[in-house]
Structure formats: structure tokens, C-alpha cells
Amino acid sequence: MKPAFDRITVNPEIMNGQPCMRGMRLTVRRVVEAVALYPDRAELKAEYPELEDEDIRQALEFAALSVADEILPLVAA
């Protein structure tokens, strides 16, 4: 069964058709980046007050499904 992404919208006139949250100019990619930048959920919500918990959950699930199941070699820093 495919997951329902009822909060993720795609409109060619908004952000060049990139997947966005609820028709806003906030891309799924930006939400995932923000989760990484603000691991404290309170900080994240202070920076992006328009985001709801379900937005964040769906953005992360959408991103996870978008990543191919392949092993990529990581080079030590």
C-alpha cells in the first residue's frame, strides 16, 4: 500500500514544481534540511511556525521513499 501524502503538493507555478508543504513556498527538501539543522523540535517550530508535526512526518517519509536503496561508499573526513 502506498502512503498518502496529503500535505505534499506539486504545482508548476510554485517553486518550479518542487514538492512543497500544503501549497506553501516551503519545499520538502527545506523541511528535511531544517530537521537536520534544528534537532530540537521547539527550535524548529520557532523558526518555522507554519509547520505542523504531520508536515514534518510526511516530509521525512517522502524523502526516505525518494532515496534509492543502494549502498554509497563514504570517504573518511
N, C-alpha and C positions, 0 to 999 in steps of 0.2 A: 504494500500500500504506500502510495506517495504521500509525503507530508503536505499539509495545506499551509501555504504561505500567504495568508490573507492580509498581512501587514506590509508585504513587499510588493511594490508596484513598479512597472516599467512603462515609461511614457517617453517617446522620442523627443518630446518638447521640454522635458525636464532632465537636466544633467546628461544630455546626449543619449538618453535611453538607458543609462546605467540603472541597475536595480536600486530603488530608493525606499525609504520607510514612509509608508502611508501617504505617498504623493508629495512629500516634503522634499526640499533640496538637500536631503541628508542621505548619502548613499550607504548601502550595506557595508561597503568597504570602509567608509569612515567610521561607522559604528564599531566594526571589528577592531580597527586601529585604536579607537577611543577606549575600548575594553582593555587593550594591552597597555595603553598609556595611563589609565586610571584604574588600577586593580581594586581600589576602594570604591565600592558601588555608590556610596554617598557623594564622593568627589565627582564621579562620572555623571551622576544626576544633577549635581550643582552646575557642571559645565554644559550639560545638555538636558535642561529641564523638560524639554518636549518628549524625551524618550521615556517609554514605559517599559516595565520588566518584560512584557511579551515581545516588544520590539527587539530588545537585546537578545532574547532567547531565539527568536526566529532568524535574526541576522547571523548569529553564531551557527545555527543549524544549516542555514543556506550556504554559508561559507564552507562548512565541513563537507557538505554534499558536493560542493564545487571543486574540491581538491581531488585530484586523481589518486587512486590507490597504487602509488609506486614509491619505491624507496629512493630517496635522493641522498647522495653522499654529502656529508657535511665536512667542511675543511676546518681544522682546529684554528682558533684565532691566535 
